[in-house]
Amino acid sequence: MTDRQEESAAAGQHSRNRERGSAEIRPKKPAAFAGWSRPSHPSRKILPPGANRDLRFAPSVALGLSLTPSAEAKVQRRETSFSAFPTGVFFTTLAAASITRLDKRGSTMRKLLLVIVGLLSLGAAGSGLKPPRNAVSGASPIITIPVMANTPGALGGIFKTKVVIFNPTLFSYPIEVSLYSTGGLVAKKTIQMTAGQIRNYENFLEEVFTFGGAGTVNFDSLSLAGGSTNFSFFASAEVYIESPNGRFTTVVSSGPPLDPVSPSTSAYSMGITVNSNTRTNIGCFNTSFSTNVINAELYDSSGKLLTTHTLTLGGGSWGQVPLPTSVTGGYIRWRPIASAFCYAVVVDNTSNDGTFIPAVSYLP
């Protein structure tokens, strides 16, 4: 049926309704709407839930109307692409459409349809409705693990360190791995990572450095020649010991990279306990090139200062000492004179099962 025939039929229907005394035009109830299938109008196709869209829409679809293709052809659309707007802003878009009908005298009657769409966009500019990136990411081109061990335990057995390194990127690159102990830098090694590769080490210090003892390990894919911030990776570490009663572990790093403590912030390790059943070790890695004096103030659960323990570390060196003062549920406030990674480890004296408590900073 041509447009002129449709308009003539609509005018005839209007005339018959007026003759019957009808006060309004009663459109025929549409059949169930299954979506447009015209290949020449792909934007009219109603996609199933979850399907990818280019975020442009026909007003009839946005309003939930069921129009025939010929009526839809009468709709004057103003299509709006959400991705054209700046992001991080809540905005309202008005899309107006007019449906044209002819009355008996041939004059035009317009019905204005308004669509109000609110969108809170959290993605990057021009990215549409892509899921926002988490502001906190565990992947980084530089990750420091404050302590690893390959040393005999207090109750027998050997403390070892399980390490997992994963490259989630599409790049292949080297990672420079540096080991620091009580005397400073011990050695540097290079680990090659291909795109999407994961590496597992059951005893990292032995397998990579053939080293017995403990210390801090730094992973760096940025500072090498040709390094890039795109060469991000994940690194997790847990110190464990095997005994007749099973395997007991202390997770040192499994999430976002740890941050060093600085003199300008207040940093704390909470949940410190020392008694007949539990011991606590405290340790730091000095990231500066000069001697660093780090005071560890021990407070009890009421906030009373019990004592202050001091660690004096040379440039680029690591140190760990036992905490001799009895306390239950206390905390440590760290006060370094230069940047340092600091932590406490609370260990069960029966099983050697431990809890790693990194220093967390508070900047009011």
C-alpha positions in Angstrom: 0.0 0.0 0.0 1.4 3.4 -0.9 1.7 6.3 1.5 -1.1 8.2 -0.3 -3.4 5.1 0.0 -2.6 4.8 3.7 -3.4 8.5 4.3 -6.7 8.2 2.4 -7.6 5.1 4.4 -6.8 6.9 7.7 -8.9 9.9 6.6 -11.8 7.6 5.8 -11.5 5.9 9.2 -11.5 9.3 10.9 -14.6 10.3 9.0 -16.5 7.1 10.0 -15.6 7.6 13.7 -16.9 11.1 13.6 -20.1 9.9 12.1 -20.5 7.4 14.9 -20.0 10.2 17.4 -16.6 8.9 18.6 -14.6 11.6 20.5 -11.1 10.0 19.7 -9.3 8.0 17.1 -9.1 4.4 18.3 -6.0 2.8 16.6 -6.1 -0.9 15.9 -4.4 -2.9 18.7 -1.1 -4.0 17.3 0.0 -7.6 17.2 2.9 -8.8 19.2 6.1 -7.0 18.1 8.9 -9.3 17.2 11.4 -6.7 16.1 12.3 -5.2 12.7 13.8 -7.5 10.1 14.4 -5.1 7.2 18.0 -5.4 6.2 18.0 -1.8 4.9 17.2 -0.6 8.4 19.5 -2.5 10.8 19.1 0.2 13.5 15.4 -0.8 13.9 16.2 -4.3 14.8 15.4 -4.9 18.5 18.3 -6.9 19.9 17.9 -9.6 22.6 19.1 -8.7 26.1 22.9 -8.7 26.4 23.4 -8.1 22.7 26.0 -5.5 21.6 24.5 -2.2 20.6 25.9 1.0 19.2 23.8 2.9 21.7 21.6 4.6 19.1 17.9 3.9 19.2 14.6 4.6 17.4 12.1 6.6 19.7 9.4 4.0 19.2 11.7 1.3 20.6 12.8 3.5 23.5 9.2 4.3 24.4 8.1 0.7 24.1 5.6 1.5 21.3 4.6 -1.1 18.7 4.4 0.7 15.3 4.1 -0.8 11.9 7.0 -0.3 9.5 5.1 2.2 7.5 4.2 4.2 10.6 7.8 4.0 11.8 8.8 5.5 8.5 6.9 8.6 9.4 8.9 9.1 12.6 11.5 11.9 12.4 14.3 10.6 14.6 17.0 12.4 16.4 19.4 9.6 17.2 21.9 10.2 20.0 25.1 8.3 20.6 26.0 8.3 24.3 29.7 7.9 23.5 29.8 11.4 21.9 29.4 13.0 25.4 32.1 13.7 27.9 32.2 11.0 30.6 32.2 11.2 34.3 29.2 13.5 34.2 25.5 12.7 34.8 23.6 14.1 31.8 20.1 14.0 30.4 19.4 13.5 26.7 16.2 14.5 25.0 15.2 12.6 21.9 12.2 14.1 20.1 10.1 12.4 17.5 6.9 13.4 15.7 4.3 11.1 14.2 2.4 12.6 11.4 -1.3 11.9 10.8 -3.7 13.7 8.4 -7.2 14.6 9.5 -10.3 14.9 7.3 -9.3 18.4 6.0 -5.7 17.3 5.2 -4.2 19.5 7.9 -1.3 18.1 10.0 -1.7 16.9 13.6 1.6 16.2 15.4 2.1 14.3 18.6 5.3 15.0 20.3 7.1 12.1 22.0 9.8 12.9 24.5 12.4 10.4 25.6 14.4 11.3 28.7 17.4 9.2 29.1 19.8 9.5 32.1 23.2 8.1 32.0 26.0 8.0 34.5 29.1 7.3 32.4 32.2 6.0 34.2 34.4 4.9 31.3 37.0 6.8 29.3 35.9 9.6 27.0 34.4 8.3 23.8 34.2 4.7 25.1 30.5 4.4 25.5 29.2 2.0 28.1 32.4 0.0 28.6 32.7 -1.4 32.1 34.8 1.1 34.2 38.3 0.0 35.1 39.0 -0.6 38.7 41.0 2.2 40.1 42.9 -0.3 42.2 44.7 -2.9 40.1 47.0 -5.7 41.2 49.0 -5.5 37.9 52.1 -3.3 37.9 55.4 -3.0 36.1 57.1 -2.7 39.5 56.3 -5.0 42.5 58.2 -5.3 45.7 57.7 -8.4 48.0 58.9 -7.2 51.4 60.1 -10.7 52.6 60.9 -14.1 51.2 62.6 -17.0 52.9 64.6 -20.1 52.3 65.7 -20.8 55.8 65.3 -23.4 58.7 62.2 -22.8 60.9 62.2 -22.3 64.6 60.5 -25.7 65.2 62.2 -27.7 62.5 61.5 -27.8 58.8 62.4 -25.2 56.1 60.6 -22.0 55.5 60.3 -21.7 51.7 58.6 -19.1 49.4 56.1 -20.0 46.7 55.9 -17.3 44.0 53.6 -17.0 41.0 54.2 -14.4 38.3 51.6 -13.8 35.5 51.8 -11.6 32.4 48.2 -10.7 31.5 49.3 -8.4 28.6 49.8 -9.0 24.9 53.5 -8.1 25.2 56.6 -10.2 25.8 59.2 -8.6 28.0 61.9 -9.3 30.6 61.5 -8.7 34.3 64.6 -7.7 36.3 64.5 -9.5 39.7 66.7 -8.1 42.5 67.3 -9.7 45.9 68.2 -7.6 49.0 69.2 -9.0 52.4 70.9 -7.7 55.5 74.0 -6.6 53.7 72.2 -4.9 50.8 71.9 -6.1 47.2 72.6 -9.9 46.9 72.1 -10.5 43.2 70.0 -9.6 40.1 68.4 -12.0 37.7 66.2 -11.6 34.6 63.0 -13.6 34.0 61.6 -13.6 30.5 57.8 -13.4 30.2 55.9 -14.1 27.0 52.4 -12.8 26.4 49.9 -14.5 28.7 52.5 -16.6 30.4 52.4 -17.7 34.0 55.4 -18.9 36.0 55.3 -20.9 39.3 58.1 -21.4 41.8 57.8 -23.6 44.8 61.1 -22.3 46.4 61.8 -19.0 44.6 65.0 -18.0 46.4 66.5 -21.4 45.8 65.3 -21.8 42.2 66.2 -18.3 41.0 69.1 -17.2 43.2 70.4 -20.4 44.8 70.2 -18.4 48.0 69.7 -19.6 51.6 68.3 -17.0 54.0 65.7 -14.3 53.8 65.3 -10.9 52.3 63.3 -8.5 50.0 62.7 -9.2 46.3 61.9 -6.5 43.8 60.4 -7.2 40.3 60.9 -4.5 37.7 59.9 -4.5 34.0 60.0 -0.7 33.7 63.5 0.3 34.4 65.3 -2.0 31.9 66.2 -0.7 28.5 63.0 -0.7 26.4 60.9 -1.0 29.5 57.3 0.3 29.5 54.4 0.9 31.8 52.5 -1.4 29.5 54.7 -4.3 30.7 52.5 -4.9 33.8 52.3 -8.2 35.6 50.9 -9.9 38.7 53.1 -11.4 41.4 52.0 -13.3 44.5 54.1 -14.8 47.3 53.5 -17.0 50.3 56.0 -18.3 52.8 55.3 -21.8 53.9 56.7 -24.6 56.0 55.9 -28.4 55.8 55.7 -30.4 59.0 54.3 -33.7 60.2 51.1 -31.8 60.9 50.7 -30.5 57.3 51.7 -27.4 55.4 51.3 -24.0 57.0 51.6 -20.8 55.0 51.9 -17.0 55.5 50.6 -15.1 52.5 52.9 -12.1 51.9 51.4 -10.7 48.7 48.4 -11.6 46.7 46.6 -8.4 45.8 47.6 -4.8 44.8 51.3 -4.0 45.2 52.3 -2.8 48.7 53.3 0.8 49.2 56.3 1.9 51.2 56.0 3.9 54.4 57.2 7.5 54.2 58.1 10.0 57.0 55.2 12.3 56.1 52.5 9.7 56.8 51.3 7.7 59.7 51.6 4.0 59.2 50.3 1.1 61.3 50.3 -2.7 61.6 47.4 -4.0 63.6 46.7 -7.2 65.5 50.0 -7.7 67.2 50.2 -10.4 69.8 53.2 -11.8 71.8 52.6 -14.5 74.5 53.5 -18.1 75.3 51.5 -19.3 72.3 52.3 -16.6 69.7 55.3 -14.7 68.6 55.7 -11.6 66.3 58.5 -10.6 64.0 58.8 -7.1 62.6 60.9 -6.2 59.6 61.6 -3.5 57.0 63.3 -3.0 53.7 65.1 0.4 53.3 64.4 1.7 49.8 66.8 4.6 50.2 70.5 4.7 49.4 71.5 6.0 52.8 71.1 4.6 56.3 67.5 4.5 57.5 66.5 4.6 61.2 63.0 3.1 61.7 61.2 3.3 65.0 58.4 0.8 65.7 56.2 2.1 68.5 54.3 -0.7 70.2 50.9 0.1 71.7 48.5 -2.2 73.6 44.8 -2.6 72.8 43.9 0.4 75.0 46.2 2.7 73.0 49.0 2.8 75.6 52.5 3.1 74.4 54.5 0.0 75.7 57.9 0.4 74.1 59.7 1.5 71.0 61.9 -0.8 69.0 64.4 0.6 66.5 65.7 -0.9 63.3 68.8 0.7 61.7 69.2 -0.4 58.1 71.9 0.5 55.6 71.0 1.7 52.1 69.0 -0.9 50.1 69.1 -3.5 52.9 66.5 -5.6 54.7 66.2 -6.6 58.4 63.8 -8.5 60.6 63.8 -9.0 64.4 61.6 -10.7 67.0 59.3 -8.5 69.1 60.1 -9.4 72.8 57.4 -7.3 74.6 54.2 -9.2 75.6 51.0 -7.7 74.1 47.6 -9.0 73.0 45.7 -7.3 70.2 48.0 -4.3 70.0 49.4 -2.4 67.1 52.6 -0.8 65.8 53.1 2.7 64.6 56.0 3.0 62.1 58.2 6.1 62.1 61.0 5.9 59.5 63.3 8.8 58.6 63.2 7.7 54.9 61.0 5.6 52.7 60.7 1.9 53.7 58.6 -1.2 53.3 57.6 -2.4 56.8 55.6 -5.3 58.1 54.9 -7.6 61.1 54.4 -11.4 61.0 52.3 -13.0 63.8 53.2 -16.7 64.1 51.7 -19.6 66.0 54.4 -21.2 68.1 52.9 -24.7 67.7 52.3 -24.9 64.0 54.5 -22.1 62.6 51.3 -20.8 60.8 51.7 -17.1 60.4 49.8 -13.9 59.5 51.5 -11.2 57.4 50.5 -7.7 58.4 51.9 -5.0 56.1 52.2 -1.4 57.3 49.2 0.6 56.0 49.5 4.4 55.7 47.0 7.0 56.9 47.2 10.5 55.6 44.5 12.8 57.2 
